[in-house]
Amino acid sequence: MAEQRYYDELEIRAHDERERALLAALPQQIAHAKAKAPYFAALLRDIDPRAVTSRQALAALPVTRKSGLIALQRNAPPFGGLAAAAPASLARIFMSPGPIFDPEGRGPDYWRMARALFAAGFRAGDLLHNSFSYHLTPAGSMFETGAHALGCAVIPGGTGQTEQQVRAIAELRPAGYAGTPSFLRIVLEKGREIAADLSSLKRALVSGEAFPPSLRREIAGYGVTALQAYGTADLGLIAYESEAQEGLILDEGIIVELVHPGTGDPVEDEEIGEVVVTTLNPDYPLIRFGTGDLSAILQGASPCGRTNRRIKGWLGRADQTTKVKGMFVHPEQIVETVRRHKEIGRARLVVGNDGQSDVMTLKAEVCAGADAALAARIAETLAAITKLKGTIELVPLGSLPKDGKLIDDIRKYD
């Protein structure tokens, strides 16, 4: 019997079939969020869920950003009114740094991580060593419940106690590892140092931090093939890597958009934008949830045969808020400056320092022929919005990098 290549048939659907299914589920999810989650009842009070049946309609809804969760939850504990399930009905409640409280419902594979584990080579009957944290934060549970859904047993290694974890791996002989890539390297190095046999480790699913090619090659030198997953404590799995190792494939249970940072406006394909996710999770029905992470769509389908769209992975943070002369400057303020001047295409605020003093320069893309009078008007707007003075540099249309940055802090402190 041929080995199963995909976790399920959803992964190889035609793109149009997938899109129809997701958009068909969207109105019901929005209606559910309005009915059960007080925050969304207020945020979407003027929205008719039955009208949100396209990506264009979805893009017209407001974005709720992760950066605002701390204040929302402080004002309406424990979940800021975003959850549709009562705390007592949940399986677990976590506390991520911030603090931000994260609900976990009672359904199997709540975080949808089994799909990523399958793509990384894990199969029913495998033993998985899980070195994600089990203490307050959800990563340990994310990967453990995904492994259980797949039919794997789990060694709950958690973080730290490197030598003890090495000895557990040497004795119990797990097939693979889940955890951060940097800790996997530490484990493998410690195993070599104390002559522990870790040769049973053949595969790994890593997440939680950057995974540069140099680290991937170093881990491969120990005989371990490591693939990566991308997710958040709010949403669970967002995207995962397959054996093709060409971008991260979007999960099947979410709708993903990439938007201009500080706005809800979708970017063009291949342009870097903030990852915004609408989940179909009934317990925590996040609608247009801005993760604060930057990525870009990778064109074409994966050579592995999975047909969902791919992203290029984590490309930085969208929240570019910075402090200038003791005052915070936010990306939204740059967006508002651009909005007030139709002559501007795109803009970027560059923050530097001249000796001990902070200096702001707004680089604004404009058509040829723009004059000093326009620059003066833009400077007045910038000062009115930020309460700070800045220099305006008019640059040609299309000359600014399309890297998702609205604020570029280049200050150096020797």
N, C-alpha and C positions, 0 to 999 in steps of 0.2 A: 504494500500500500504506500503510495507516494506521501511524503511528508507535507503537512499543511503549510503553505507558504505565507498565508495571511491570517491575521487574528480573526477576521470575519469578512463577509462579502461587502460590507460597507466601504472597505478600503479600496475596492476596485470598481466602484460604481462609476458610471459616466458622470462627468462634471455637471451636466444639466440635471440629471436625476438627483444628485446630492443637493444642488442649489434649490430645486423645487421642494425637497423634503424639509430642508432647514427653514426656508421662507414660509412653508405651510405651518410649521410649528411656532413661528414667531408671534403671530397675533395672540395665540392662546397663552404663550408665556408672558407677554406684556399684560394681558388681562389678569392673569394670575398674580403678577407682581403688584398691580394696582389694587387688587382685591385683598391681598394678604400681607403686603409689606407697606407700612405707613409712609416710609420715605418715598417710595415710588408712587403711592397714591397721590401724594402732594406734588411731586416732580412732574408727573405725567397726567395731571388732572384734566388738562384740555385735550388730551390725545385719545382718539378713538382707536383701540387696538386693531379693529377690523380693517383699518386703512393702512396698517403697516405691513405690507405684503411684498416689499421690494427693498433692495439695498438703498435706493435713493430715499425712500420713506424712513428707513432706519437711520440714515445719516442726518436726518432733520431733527432727531431726538437729542436731548442734552446728554453730554458725557458726565459721568460720575467718576472722579479720579481717586485712585488709591491714596494720593497725598492728602485727601480731605477726610479719610476715614477716622483718624484720631479724634478730630473735632466732632464729627458726626456721632461717634460712639460715646464720647464724653457727654454730649448733650442728650443722647437717648440711648442709655446702656441697655443690653450689652452690644447690640449690633447696629446701632444708629438707625433703626427702623428699616434696614435693608433686607432682613431675613423674613421669610414667610412661615417659618416654623418656630414654635415656642421652645425656649432653651431646654425644658425638661423632656421634650420629645426627641432630642438629638442623641447621637451616640457619644460624641465628645465635643468639648469646647477648648480651643487652644488659645494661647496668648503669644502672639508674635511680637518682636521688638516694636516699640512705639509708645505704649502697647496698643496692639490691634487684636481684637478677639475674632477668631475664625471658627465658624460652626462646621461640624461634620455630621451629616445625616446618617440614618441607619441602613440605607441601601447598600448592597454589595458593590465593591469597587467604586465607592463614592467619588473618588478623585480621578477615576478613569485611567489609572496608571497601568493596568494590565496590557493595554495595547502597546505601550512603549516598551514594556518588558518583553513582550513577544517579539517585537521588531529587533530587540537587542539579542535575541537568541534563546531566551528562557522558555522552558516548556514544562508541562505538567510532570510532576515527579522530581523536578530539580530542587536542590537545596540552595537558598539564597542567603548570603551574609549581608545584612542591612546595617550600614554604618551611618545612616542618617539619624538625627537626633530624635529621641523619644520623649524629651523633656519639654513640655509646654508647647513647643512648636510642632506643626503637623507633618513635617517631612517624613519622619519615621513611619507614621501611620499611612501616609500616602503610598509608600512603596510596599509596606507590609500587606495592606488590604488588596493592592493590585496583584501582588504575588499569590495571595490566597485565592483570589478569583481565577488566577491562571492555573491553580493546582500545585503551587510550589510550597514547600516548607521554608520557614524563615529562622535564621539565627539573629536575634535582636541585639546586634553589637552596640548600636548607639555610637556616641562620640567618645574620644579619648581612650585611655588604657590600651595603648597601641600594642604592647607586648602580649597582653591578655587576649586581645582580638586575634593577633597572629597565631597564638597557640590554639585558639578555638578553630581557626581555619585549618591549621595543620592536622588537628585531631578529627574534626568533623567532615572535612573534605567537601565543602560546598562547591557547586558548579560555577558560581559567579558572585559578583559583588554589586551592591547598590550603595551610593554615597557620593561625596564630593571627589573629583579627580585628584585633588592635592592630597587628600587623606589616603586614597588608594596608593599613590606613589609612596607615601610614608610607610604604609603597611608592607608593601613589596620590598622596600629598602630594609625595613626591620627584619623581615623574613630572611633576606639574604645575610644580614648581619649576624643573626643568631642561628643560622643554618636550619631554619624551619622549612619544611617542604610545603610550599604553597602552590604546587603545580596543578592542583585540582581547579584553580581559578582559570577559566578560559574566556569568560565574558564578563562585561560590566555595563551597567547603566548608570551614568554619572550626571549630576546636575548641581545647581546651587551656586556655581561660579563659572568663570570663563574657562574654556577648554581649548587652549591654543594647540596648533599642530605639533609643536615641539613636545608638549606633555603627552599627547596621544602617541607619538612615536616612542617616547620613553617607556610608557606603560606597555606598548606592544612588544618592546624588547624583553619583557618578562613573560611573554606568551599570552597576554590578555588583550582581547579585542574589546575596546571600550567605545560605546556609543552614548550620545547625550540626549537628555530630555529637557524641555523648557516648560516650566509651570510656575504658578504662584500659590501662596497660601490661601488666597481667596477663591481661585478658580480651579485648582487642580491642574491637570495636564492641558497644555496649550498646543505644543508641537513636539515631535520626537524625530530622532534620526533612524534611518534604516541602514541595512548593510551597504547600500550604495554610497553612503557618506557624502551626499550632495544636497545640502540644505536640510532643514527640519520640516517634516510633513505635518500639516495642521491636523489636530484631533477631529474626530467625526461628530462630537457632541456639542460643538460651539460654533458661533459665527464670529469671524475675526475681520476687523477693519484696521487699516493703517491710516492715521490722520496726522495732519500738520500739528506739531506740538503747540499746546495752548489753545487749540480750536477743536472742533469736531468735524472738520472738513477733510474728506479722504484725499490722500496723495495719489499721484499718478503711479502706475506700476513701475517697479524698480527704484522709486524714490524712497528715501528713508523717512519713516514716520513712526508715531507712537502706536504701540499695539493696544487696540481697544477690542474688548471681547464682550459678546452677549452670550450668556450661558443658558442652557435649557434645564438647569438644575432646579427642581421645584422647591427645595429647602432654602436656597440662597439665590434667588432669581435676579442676578446682576444684569442690568440692561445697559449696554454701552459703557462698560467699566474700563476706564483708562488705567493701564498697568504702570505707566511711567517708563516703560522699556521701549527702546527704539529697535526697529528691524526694517526689512525691506522684502518685498515679494521676489521670489526667484522664478523666472519664467520657465515654462515647460513642465513636463511631468517627470517624476523620479524614474531613473532606470530600473528601480526595483519592481515597478509595475503598479505601485500605489498611485492613485489618480488625484488625490486631494492636492490643493495648492501647497506650495512650500515657502518658507521664509528663510532668510539668510542666517538666522540665529540672532543672538543678543548683540546689538551694535551700540550699546551705551544707554544712558538715561535721558528721557525727554524732559524731566523736571530740571530746568537750567536756572532756577532762581538763584540769584547771587546778591551779595551785600556790597553796596558802593557807598563809601563815606558814611557808613553806619546805617544805611537805609536799604531795605530789600527792593530789588528790581525783579519783576516776574516776566516770563515769556508773554503772558496775556497782555502786558502793557505795551510790548513791542507790536503785537497783533493789533491793538487798538490804535497805535500811532499810524500804522500802515492803513488801517481802515479809514482814517480821517483824511487821507490824501490819495485820491484816485490815481495820481501820477506815479505812485510807487508800485512796482511789481512785487518784489520781495525785499526784506530788510534783515540785517543782523546787527546786534549791538555788541561791539567789541570793548571789553573792559580791560584796561591796562593800568600801569602805574608809572608815573613820572617822578622819580625820586621816591618820596614818601606819600605822594598824593595820588588818589585814584582818578583815572581819566576815562570818560565814556566817549566812544565814537560810534555813531549810527551810520552804517553803510547801507544806503538805499538805492535799489535798482530803479533807474528812470530812463526815459527815452532821451535820445540825443537832443541837445539844445536846451535842456533844463538849466536854469540860471541860479544865481545866488539868492534871488528873492524866494524861490521855492525852498532852498536850503534853510533860509531864515524862518520860513513858516513851519517847516518840519521841526526845527530846533525849538520853536515856541511850543509846539504840540508836545514834544518829548519832555520838555521841562514841566509843562502843566500836568502831564500824566504821571511822571516819575518823581516830581519835586526835586529834580536834579538837572544841572546843566550838562549838555553834551555837544560835541562837535558833529556836524553832519557831513558825510562824504558821499557825494553822488557818484554812482558807478553805473556802467552800462547794463542793460537788461541781459539776464542770463549769466552774469559774471560771478555771482556768489555760488559757493559750493552747495549742491543739493544733498546735504548730510544731516538735515533735520535740526540744525542748530539755529536758535533765535538769539541766544546769548552766548558769546564766546569769551570766557574769562582767561586771559593770557597773562595775568599778573604773575610776576616772579618775586620771590622773597629770599634774598641771600642770607 
